[in-house]
């Protein structure tokens, strides 16, 4: 999500360089106040005639699906992974596949009973053992049954990308746009051929499936390709505990598609970790989205996907950014709980912003990209930025599996006709997509202070 505006505050619904650059943020997540973790945009400006929609994805203000959340943690020193087709190997994470390379070998002694025919037969046998088994041709009807471990978490990774930069096509094939009544309100992530995950605060206006569409295979929202798809929604499952026990708690929603989407290099799911997965603090993680570039700057046409590299931040350090002063009303208190995970980059000021809500936080684990967070809330996407807060996927791994098992597969014959992928003329950020933000907090104002805090905490 580098270069996109992150979620900000909502009332109705819910070149990265040093701090001197203009902050960029992803735009679907909710943001509290100006923090030192925001993304900066180089040339993002509202053009004459460009419709700047009202803020719908503000962060902590609880009312928009447009939250652009940027994790704000110490920047990882691990180089970005650039393997395009690294095989998945971690079965325990649910997204890896062990590569079987076994084969038989034999040598024939001179004078052996194996004649020419025997040698040919042996060669054929060896060849058969070394080749992968033949598979039936994959068609739209059976592609849905492919093992997710064979396809999830694979993307085109071609070099380093810094905060505020545009994402190249095929880098984040699980990235989705959530449309409400034809307007982009939040981000989302594909996790299988029929399931998409997003943030619960993006659905405060409606839980009716017919009101929503999912766009897949898009890099520029105003320029769909032959591989782009617009999918109708069969079921919206908002977590029953959303906002029930603490602000933005259980901020997660599952959407079941009417028909399975066919995978290609532009459309494929992210791997899902299980609830026992350990997330190293030095993991290579990225955020992406079509949110605002800053708190006041909209993503300009052609609305190209933005991305940013971030590092995970331990919860104790993250909580210190959101300590409310004495006397703060309970409804204004935002705190980092066990069902949340923080990420960001203080030096390069990468963060989420309005319109980024519901978008993915992915980390490269065991040679595949895993969805570890869903953009939820943060401070305003201005300098200095604060950490971005995401819904922790490992915390809800069992819930996701339970909902998928309990939900019947929709009858394809009853699905609505396939719809042509739309060309979005403007990308307003409705309040439903605004990243929620805490209103009054004691916040660390400089990146140096945050770094010092992290260093002291590690001692």
MIFI-416135 format. One line per field, with one value per residue (C-alpha): z, x, y; residue in three letters. Coordinates in Angstrom, 3 decimals. Layout:
MIFI-416135
pz: Z|... .
px: X|... .
py: Y|... .
aa: Ala|... .
This chain:
MIFI-416135
pz: 0.000|-0.548|-1.922|-1.135|1.415|4.523|6.296|8.298|10.532|9.517|10.992|9.100|8.424|9.212|-3.358|0.331|1.853|5.143|6.968|4.699|1.875|1.509|3.436|1.575|3.033|1.923|1.920|3.352|6.957|9.854|11.252|14.603|14.352|12.378|12.997|12.047|10.078|7.100|3.474|1.295|-2.246|-4.850|-7.374|-5.982|-6.331|-6.822|-10.411|-11.643|-12.439|-10.281|-7.822|-4.320|-2.464|1.152|3.657|4.056|5.210|8.123|10.698|14.317|13.595|13.107|10.077|6.881|4.955|3.333|5.775|4.427|7.143|7.109|9.629|11.582|13.101|12.918|9.325|8.577|7.295|5.464|1.690|-0.274|-1.648|-5.411|-6.192|-8.650|-8.330|-5.095|-4.166|-1.012|1.649|4.955|5.372|8.971|7.784|5.444|2.348|1.623|-0.523|-0.256|-3.548|-4.259|-6.186|-5.510|-8.314|-8.865|-10.208|-11.563|-13.581|-15.962|-15.849|-19.128|-19.902|-17.815|-18.660|-19.599|-23.351|-25.482|-24.876|-21.158|-21.082|-22.950|-20.576|-17.575|-19.044|-19.610|-16.031|-14.654|-16.780|-15.587|-11.957|-12.322|-14.183|-12.289|-12.656|-15.525|-14.510|-16.122|-17.939|-15.519|-16.459|-14.715|-13.128|-11.531|-10.902|-7.694|-6.392|-6.862|-3.684|-2.394|-1.349|-5.048|-5.874|-2.782|-1.902|-5.257|-6.919|-9.302|-7.141|-9.128|-6.926|-4.069|-3.647|-1.219|0.467|-1.817|-4.920|-7.487|-7.437|-10.612|-12.071|-10.740|-7.553|-5.276|-7.148|-4.034|-3.785|-4.246|-4.341|-2.434|-4.242|-2.626|-5.117|-7.731|-5.657|-4.215|-0.453|0.904|0.094|0.506|-0.016|-1.913|0.233|-2.028|-5.292|-3.526|-0.388|0.247|3.577|4.501|7.544|9.413|9.700|5.907|6.215|8.686|6.079|4.762|5.185|2.010|-0.517|-3.522|-2.496|-2.976|-5.750|-5.616|-8.232|-8.857|-11.227|-11.173|-10.974|-12.160|-11.214|-14.326|-16.652|-16.287|-18.334|-20.053|-16.824|-14.566|-13.021|-11.247|-8.872|-7.258|-3.577|-2.262|1.465|3.825|7.193|9.613|12.829|15.551|18.090|15.972|18.224|21.038|23.699|22.617|19.884|16.534|18.082|15.733|12.763|10.137|7.527|5.114|1.718|-0.236|-4.015|-6.110|-8.395|-8.080|-9.773|-12.141|-11.033|-13.259|-12.748|-11.895|-9.653|-6.974|-3.218|-0.387|1.948|5.350|8.506|11.246|14.846|15.895|13.307|14.806|13.012|13.240|13.840|10.960|8.437|5.011|4.993|2.625|2.613|-0.503|-1.478|-3.464|-0.541|-0.218|-0.532|2.473|4.749|2.177|-1.150|-3.172|-5.366|-8.904|-12.066|-13.305|-9.640|-9.634|-6.735|-4.132|-1.949|0.853|2.722|6.484|9.549|12.262|15.617|18.910|20.680|23.833|21.875|19.709|22.675|23.944|20.916|21.817|25.566|26.269|28.781|32.051|31.672|28.047|27.371|26.846|23.319|22.387|23.727|21.172|22.388|20.821|21.850|21.259|18.095|16.517|15.048|14.380|11.531|9.941|9.039|11.011|8.986|5.634|7.170|5.639|6.885|5.946|5.041|4.119|1.517|2.562|5.147|4.692|2.566|3.081|5.214|3.810|4.987|3.174|5.259|4.183|0.549|0.139|0.930|3.904|4.852|8.434|8.808|7.520|7.586|10.531|12.149|12.878|13.401|10.644|7.666|8.068|9.327|11.856|11.425|14.014|13.698|11.677|13.335|11.567|12.421|13.338|10.995|13.171|15.935|13.629|11.732|13.381|12.916|9.203|8.794|10.788|8.687|5.464|6.563|7.818|4.681|1.850|-1.595|-3.725|-6.749|-9.845|-11.870|-9.565|-9.704|-11.362|-14.891|-15.016|-15.067|-17.142|-15.113|-14.642|-15.480|-12.380|-13.318|-9.827|-6.561|-3.788|-0.268|1.369|5.114|5.134|4.068|6.327|8.624|12.221|14.385|18.076|18.733|21.729|22.668|23.986|20.867|20.217|17.728|16.182|14.446|16.555|19.721|18.414|17.496|20.960|22.481|20.475|21.344|25.051|24.917|23.356|26.235 .
px: 0.000|2.800|1.657|-2.007|-3.848|-4.710|-8.070|-9.118|-11.949|-15.564|-18.794|-21.388|-19.749|-17.851|9.424|9.336|11.955|12.587|10.001|10.620|8.638|4.922|3.193|1.274|-1.228|-3.462|-7.021|-9.291|-8.481|-9.455|-6.935|-6.666|-4.445|-1.449|1.183|4.763|4.047|2.164|2.994|3.984|2.890|5.058|2.610|-0.813|-3.041|-6.745|-7.246|-9.848|-12.927|-11.857|-14.565|-13.174|-15.730|-16.515|-14.442|-15.979|-13.035|-11.782|-9.933|-10.896|-14.094|-15.731|-17.743|-15.960|-14.677|-12.180|-9.379|-5.888|-3.883|-0.163|1.692|4.090|6.861|10.595|11.574|12.723|16.244|15.484|15.753|12.550|11.997|12.355|11.576|8.736|7.656|9.111|7.392|5.316|6.850|5.152|2.240|1.822|0.896|-1.660|-0.137|2.906|3.496|6.450|8.115|8.543|11.721|12.267|13.353|14.918|18.396|20.082|23.112|23.341|26.482|27.927|26.620|23.537|20.406|18.876|19.086|18.230|14.535|15.109|17.195|14.499|11.873|13.981|14.574|10.867|10.186|12.712|11.288|7.795|8.895|10.593|7.829|4.882|1.699|-0.550|-3.521|-6.860|-7.193|-8.225|-11.537|-13.538|-15.658|-12.893|-10.301|-12.156|-11.106|-7.394|-5.379|-4.863|-1.362|-0.499|-1.453|-1.757|0.786|2.559|3.100|5.334|7.995|10.407|12.651|12.298|9.352|9.302|6.457|4.425|5.363|3.050|2.585|3.341|0.717|0.702|2.567|-0.440|-2.912|-5.096|-5.773|-9.461|-11.610|-14.883|-17.597|-20.809|-23.467|-20.746|-18.316|-14.997|-15.259|-12.652|-9.983|-10.254|-8.187|-8.940|-8.319|-9.827|-11.727|-14.995|-14.027|-12.832|-11.949|-12.334|-12.910|-16.221|-16.339|-16.709|-20.184|-21.893|-24.294|-25.556|-25.164|-27.122|-24.993|-26.674|-25.253|-21.670|-19.310|-15.733|-13.208|-10.306|-7.344|-7.183|-4.032|-5.571|-9.216|-9.917|-8.219|-9.434|-7.684|-8.860|-8.064|-10.068|-13.291|-16.299|-17.792|-21.209|-21.565|-23.692|-23.232|-21.794|-20.637|-19.762|-18.195|-20.852|-18.473|-17.463|-17.154|-18.784|-16.079|-13.660|-13.367|-12.878|-12.580|-13.251|-13.013|-13.352|-15.908|-16.065|-17.729|-18.758|-18.825|-21.729|-19.398|-15.728|-13.209|-10.690|-7.097|-4.437|-1.257|-3.382|-5.889|-4.868|-5.386|-3.051|-2.173|-3.856|-1.819|-3.239|-3.688|-0.318|1.725|4.535|5.166|8.837|9.279|11.783|9.333|9.191|5.684|3.760|0.551|-1.384|-4.508|-6.266|-6.738|-5.825|-2.224|-2.460|-5.227|-6.108|-4.844|-6.861|-5.330|-5.386|-6.530|-5.875|-6.067|-3.109|-2.641|-0.193|2.089|4.610|7.034|6.533|7.711|5.674|5.640|5.306|2.033|3.552|5.432|2.400|0.045|2.102|1.091|-2.569|-2.628|-5.593|-5.219|-7.167|-10.821|-11.120|-14.669|-14.802|-16.163|-13.034|-10.593|-8.770|-6.387|-4.411|-5.883|-4.925|-7.029|-4.957|-1.475|0.585|2.925|4.553|7.747|8.747|11.710|9.952|6.581|4.530|1.006|-2.559|-5.068|-8.694|-9.860|-7.341|-9.602|-10.105|-6.983|-4.237|-1.109|0.943|4.256|6.640|6.802|8.108|8.493|4.944|2.928|0.592|-2.271|-1.451|-3.603|-6.613|-6.406|-8.439|-7.477|-4.742|-3.970|-4.487|-2.249|-0.072|3.437|4.420|2.716|1.897|1.738|-1.134|-3.377|-4.687|-7.043|-4.831|-5.680|-4.079|-6.509|-9.467|-8.085|-10.496|-13.443|-12.697|-12.564|-15.758|-17.678|-16.455|-17.471|-20.878|-21.789|-23.331|-21.800|-24.088|-25.817|-24.031|-27.236|-28.884|-26.031|-26.630|-25.242|-21.545|-21.017|-18.513|-15.597|-16.314|-14.100|-14.083|-14.073|-13.324|-12.554|-14.353|-13.844|-17.246|-17.582|-18.175|-14.597|-12.909|-10.213|-11.305|-9.129|-8.931|-9.695|-7.567|-4.408|-0.944|1.121|4.836|5.509|8.795|10.143|13.276|11.211|9.527|12.836|14.191|11.109|11.591|15.292|14.593|11.860|14.238|16.694 .
py: 0.000|2.320|5.527|5.159|7.133|5.285|5.172|8.104|9.144|8.608|9.825|7.874|4.631|3.306|7.877|7.008|9.147|10.770|12.769|15.723|14.154|14.416|11.707|8.989|6.683|3.903|4.953|2.355|2.330|4.456|6.851|8.556|11.624|12.761|10.125|9.648|6.557|7.926|7.369|10.233|10.930|12.603|13.946|13.122|16.126|16.670|17.713|20.130|18.166|15.272|14.429|14.186|12.135|12.627|10.741|7.311|5.294|7.307|5.333|5.454|7.249|3.900|4.581|3.895|0.961|3.263|2.836|3.007|1.428|1.551|-0.502|1.622|-0.398|-0.421|-0.870|-4.376|-4.682|-7.873|-7.354|-7.642|-11.102|-11.198|-14.813|-14.936|-18.495|-19.744|-23.006|-23.058|-25.227|-24.509|-26.879|-25.815|-22.316|-23.726|-22.226|-24.249|-27.241|-29.524|-30.177|-33.863|-34.433|-38.093|-40.367|-43.736|-44.186|-47.278|-48.191|-51.072|-53.154|-54.260|-57.708|-57.182|-59.096|-55.771|-55.531|-52.537|-53.007|-53.362|-50.201|-48.294|-49.605|-48.596|-45.147|-44.729|-45.798|-43.341|-40.560|-41.364|-41.298|-37.920|-36.172|-34.689|-36.678|-35.729|-33.667|-33.151|-29.868|-27.148|-25.579|-22.865|-25.565|-27.563|-24.856|-24.092|-27.503|-26.930|-27.216|-23.688|-24.671|-24.931|-21.365|-19.184|-16.555|-16.540|-13.195|-11.343|-9.738|-7.607|-5.544|-3.110|-0.802|2.073|3.873|6.051|4.060|2.568|-1.177|-3.098|-5.447|-9.022|-8.090|-8.415|-10.663|-11.100|-7.362|-6.593|-3.484|-3.488|-1.549|-0.396|0.658|1.000|3.082|1.966|2.157|-0.251|-2.751|-6.520|-9.665|-12.876|-15.982|-18.674|-18.922|-18.097|-16.156|-12.612|-11.001|-7.332|-5.098|-5.117|-1.328|-1.163|-2.694|-0.395|0.931|-2.370|-6.128|-6.874|-8.836|-7.200|-3.812|-4.976|-6.038|-7.306|-6.198|-8.588|-8.429|-4.629|-2.542|0.724|1.126|3.188|0.725|-2.891|-5.553|-8.717|-10.581|-8.219|-9.485|-8.013|-10.571|-10.550|-11.402|-14.269|-13.720|-11.101|-12.452|-9.653|-10.909|-10.952|-9.372|-6.385|-3.318|-5.267|-5.578|-2.837|-0.246|-1.905|-5.310|-8.247|-5.887|-8.596|-9.652|-12.578|-12.331|-15.410|-14.959|-16.240|-18.177|-19.156|-16.907|-18.444|-17.953|-16.414|-14.400|-11.341|-13.115|-15.559|-15.887|-15.021|-17.880|-17.969|-18.626|-20.805|-19.702|-21.152|-19.281|-17.191|-13.911|-12.832|-9.128|-8.979|-10.397|-8.777|-7.284|-5.043|-3.051|-2.075|-0.187|2.514|4.865|8.521|9.637|11.907|13.092|15.765|14.383|11.898|9.237|10.716|8.969|6.319|5.271|2.905|0.527|1.832|-0.258|0.148|-2.063|-2.090|-3.942|-5.581|-3.801|-5.606|-4.905|-3.396|-0.732|-0.072|0.401|3.324|5.348|5.182|5.863|8.164|10.989|10.788|11.595|10.493|9.233|5.457|5.858|7.839|5.273|3.165|0.511|-2.304|-5.653|-9.276|-9.457|-6.670|-6.398|-3.269|-2.429|0.585|2.411|5.480|6.649|6.504|7.360|4.586|4.247|3.489|6.176|6.690|4.196|1.546|-0.053|-3.768|-4.081|-6.670|-6.711|-9.592|-11.037|-13.354|-16.537|-19.922|-18.876|-17.593|-14.477|-14.844|-12.568|-11.590|-8.484|-6.549|-2.745|-1.467|1.877|4.426|8.091|10.643|10.014|13.077|13.581|12.509|9.176|6.547|2.784|1.380|-1.171|-4.264|-7.074|-10.047|-12.936|-15.629|-14.665|-15.326|-18.330|-20.764|-18.413|-18.117|-21.889|-22.374|-19.861|-21.402|-24.897|-23.772|-21.831|-23.889|-23.569|-21.398|-22.918|-21.500|-21.826|-19.291|-16.801|-13.420|-12.978|-12.151|-8.405|-6.478|-5.075|-1.362|1.590|3.776|7.450|8.658|6.976|8.806|7.708|7.283|7.421|3.697|3.182|5.663|4.413|4.965|7.176|7.964|11.617|12.543|10.681|11.164|10.599|10.492|13.237|12.231|9.178|9.414|9.129|6.003|4.438|5.201|3.612|0.440|0.280|0.693|-1.914|-4.450|-4.161 .
aa: Unk|Unk|Unk|Unk|Unk|Unk|Unk|Unk|Unk|Unk|Unk|Unk|Unk|Unk|Unk|Unk|Unk|Unk|Unk|Unk|Unk|Unk|Unk|Unk|Unk|Unk|Unk|Unk|Unk|Unk|Unk|Unk|Unk|Unk|Unk|Unk|Unk|Unk|Unk|Unk|Unk|Unk|Unk|Unk|Unk|Unk|Unk|Unk|Unk|Unk|Unk|Unk|Unk|Unk|Unk|Unk|Unk|Unk|Unk|Unk|Unk|Unk|Unk|Unk|Unk|Unk|Unk|Unk|Unk|Unk|Unk|Unk|Unk|Unk|Unk|Unk|Unk|Unk|Unk|Unk|Unk|Unk|Unk|Unk|Unk|Unk|Unk|Unk|Unk|Unk|Unk|Unk|Unk|Unk|Unk|Unk|Unk|Unk|Unk|Unk|Unk|Unk|Unk|Unk|Unk|Unk|Unk|Unk|Unk|Unk|Unk|Unk|Unk|Unk|Unk|Unk|Unk|Unk|Unk|Unk|Unk|Unk|Unk|Unk|Unk|Unk|Unk|Unk|Unk|Unk|Unk|Unk|Unk|Unk|Unk|Unk|Unk|Unk|Unk|Unk|Unk|Unk|Unk|Unk|Unk|Unk|Unk|Unk|Unk|Unk|Unk|Unk|Unk|Unk|Unk|Unk|Unk|Unk|Unk|Unk|Unk|Unk|Unk|Unk|Unk|Unk|Unk|Unk|Unk|Unk|Unk|Unk|Unk|Unk|Unk|Unk|Unk|Unk|Unk|Unk|Unk|Unk|Unk|Unk|Unk|Unk|Unk|Unk|Unk|Unk|Unk|Unk|Unk|Unk|Unk|Unk|Unk|Unk|Unk|Unk|Unk|Unk|Unk|Unk|Unk|Unk|Unk|Unk|Unk|Unk|Unk|Unk|Unk|Unk|Unk|Unk|Unk|Unk|Unk|Unk|Unk|Unk|Unk|Unk|Unk|Unk|Unk|Unk|Unk|Unk|Unk|Unk|Unk|Unk|Unk|Unk|Unk|Unk|Unk|Unk|Unk|Unk|Unk|Unk|Unk|Unk|Unk|Unk|Unk|Unk|Unk|Unk|Unk|Unk|Unk|Unk|Unk|Unk|Unk|Unk|Unk|Unk|Unk|Unk|Unk|Unk|Unk|Unk|Unk|Unk|Unk|Unk|Unk|Unk|Unk|Unk|Unk|Unk|Unk|Unk|Unk|Unk|Unk|Unk|Unk|Unk|Unk|Unk|Unk|Unk|Unk|Unk|Unk|Unk|Unk|Unk|Unk|Unk|Unk|Unk|Unk|Unk|Unk|Unk|Unk|Unk|Unk|Unk|Unk|Unk|Unk|Unk|Unk|Unk|Unk|Unk|Unk|Unk|Unk|Unk|Unk|Unk|Unk|Unk|Unk|Unk|Unk|Unk|Unk|Unk|Unk|Unk|Unk|Unk|Unk|Unk|Unk|Unk|Unk|Unk|Unk|Unk|Unk|Unk|Unk|Unk|Unk|Unk|Unk|Unk|Unk|Unk|Unk|Unk|Unk|Unk|Unk|Unk|Unk|Unk|Unk|Unk|Unk|Unk|Unk|Unk|Unk|Unk|Unk|Unk|Unk|Unk|Unk|Unk|Unk|Unk|Unk|Unk|Unk|Unk|Unk|Unk|Unk|Unk|Unk|Unk|Unk|Unk|Unk|Unk|Unk|Unk|Unk|Unk|Unk|Unk|Unk|Unk|Unk|Unk|Unk|Unk|Unk|Unk|Unk|Unk|Unk|Unk|Unk|Unk|Unk|Unk|Unk|Unk|Unk|Unk|Unk|Unk|Unk|Unk|Unk|Unk|Unk|Unk|Unk|Unk|Unk|Unk|Unk|Unk|Unk|Unk|Unk|Unk|Unk|Unk|Unk|Unk|Unk|Unk|Unk|Unk|Unk|Unk|Unk|Unk|Unk|Unk|Unk|Unk|Unk|Unk|Unk|Unk|Unk|Unk|Unk|Unk|Unk .
